[in-house]
């Protein structure tokens, strides 16, 4: 039987909150409101965005891709950062490192 971490697991909860904070910072840096990012990602509305940004809800892959496009962030940086929060063991297996908290996001050239 496969082991799946519960969302109440302390490490999972902490990483979910960190992911939410990262997503919120990217949204704010792009100058988007909660309602705007909800529309661009297909989330139900501001309340869903709030749940994601507070670490209570995890975004699906297609919504992560839409978020990345909406905030005009480098997709490789964005995906690597999100993977470090949502799938930390897989991240370490692939990259043999832990993501630096002081890493700065790379914006895509407009």
C-alpha positions as CSV (number, residue, x, y, z in Angstrom):
1,X,0.0,0.0,0.0
2,X,1.4,3.4,-0.9
3,X,1.9,6.0,1.7
4,X,0.3,9.4,1.1
5,X,0.9,12.3,3.4
6,X,-2.1,13.8,5.0
7,X,-2.6,17.5,4.6
8,X,-2.6,17.7,8.4
9,X,1.0,16.4,8.5
10,X,3.0,19.3,10.0
11,X,5.6,19.3,7.3
12,X,3.1,19.2,4.5
13,X,1.0,22.0,6.1
14,X,4.2,24.2,6.5
15,X,5.2,23.6,2.9
16,X,1.7,24.3,1.6
17,X,1.8,27.6,3.5
18,X,5.2,28.4,2.0
19,X,3.9,27.6,-1.5
20,X,0.9,29.8,-0.8
21,X,3.1,32.7,0.2
22,X,5.3,32.2,-2.8
23,X,2.2,32.3,-5.1
24,X,0.8,35.4,-3.3
25,X,4.1,37.2,-3.8
26,X,4.2,36.4,-7.5
27,X,0.6,37.6,-7.9
28,X,1.3,40.8,-6.1
29,X,4.6,41.4,-7.9
30,X,2.6,41.1,-11.2
31,X,0.1,43.7,-10.0
32,X,-2.9,41.3,-10.1
33,X,-5.8,41.2,-7.7
34,X,-7.2,38.0,-6.3
35,X,-10.2,38.3,-8.6
36,X,-7.9,38.8,-11.6
37,X,-5.8,35.8,-10.9
38,X,-8.9,33.7,-10.2
39,X,-10.2,34.6,-13.7
40,X,-6.9,33.9,-15.4
41,X,-6.4,30.5,-13.7
42,X,-10.0,29.3,-13.8
43,X,-10.3,29.3,-10.0
44,X,-13.8,30.0,-8.6
45,X,-13.0,33.4,-7.3
46,X,-11.1,35.4,-4.7
47,X,-12.0,33.0,-2.0
48,X,-10.4,30.1,-3.8
49,X,-7.3,32.2,-4.4
50,X,-7.2,33.0,-0.7
51,X,-7.4,29.3,0.2
52,X,-4.4,28.6,-2.1
53,X,-2.4,31.5,-0.8
54,X,-3.1,30.5,2.8
55,X,-2.0,26.9,2.1
56,X,-5.4,25.3,2.6
57,X,-5.7,24.3,-1.0
58,X,-3.2,23.0,-3.6
59,X,-3.4,24.1,-7.3
60,X,-3.6,21.5,-10.0
61,X,-0.9,21.3,-12.7
62,X,-3.0,23.1,-15.3
63,X,-3.9,25.9,-12.9
64,X,-0.2,26.2,-11.9
65,X,0.7,26.6,-15.6
66,X,-2.0,29.3,-15.9
67,X,-0.8,31.1,-12.8
68,X,2.8,31.1,-14.1
69,X,1.7,32.6,-17.4
70,X,-0.5,35.2,-15.7
71,X,2.4,36.4,-13.5
72,X,4.8,36.3,-16.4
73,X,7.4,34.2,-14.6
74,X,10.1,32.0,-16.0
75,X,8.4,28.6,-16.2
76,X,11.5,26.6,-15.2
77,X,12.0,28.7,-12.1
78,X,8.3,28.6,-11.2
79,X,7.9,24.8,-11.7
80,X,11.1,24.1,-9.7
81,X,10.0,26.3,-6.9
82,X,6.5,24.8,-6.7
83,X,7.9,21.3,-6.9
84,X,10.0,22.0,-3.9
85,X,6.9,22.8,-1.9
86,X,4.3,20.4,-3.3
87,X,6.6,17.4,-3.8
88,X,9.8,17.9,-1.7
89,X,11.0,14.3,-1.8
90,X,10.7,14.2,-5.6
91,X,12.4,17.6,-5.8
92,X,15.4,16.4,-3.8
93,X,15.6,13.2,-5.9
94,X,15.7,15.2,-9.1
95,X,17.9,18.2,-8.1
96,X,19.9,16.8,-5.2
97,X,19.3,20.1,-3.4
98,X,16.9,22.1,-1.3
99,X,15.4,25.2,-2.7
100,X,17.0,28.4,-1.3
101,X,14.5,30.7,0.5
102,X,16.4,33.7,-0.8
103,X,16.2,32.7,-4.4
104,X,14.6,35.5,-6.4
105,X,12.0,34.9,-9.1
106,X,13.0,35.4,-12.7
107,X,10.5,37.4,-14.7
108,X,10.0,36.5,-18.4
109,X,11.0,39.2,-20.8
110,X,7.9,41.0,-22.1
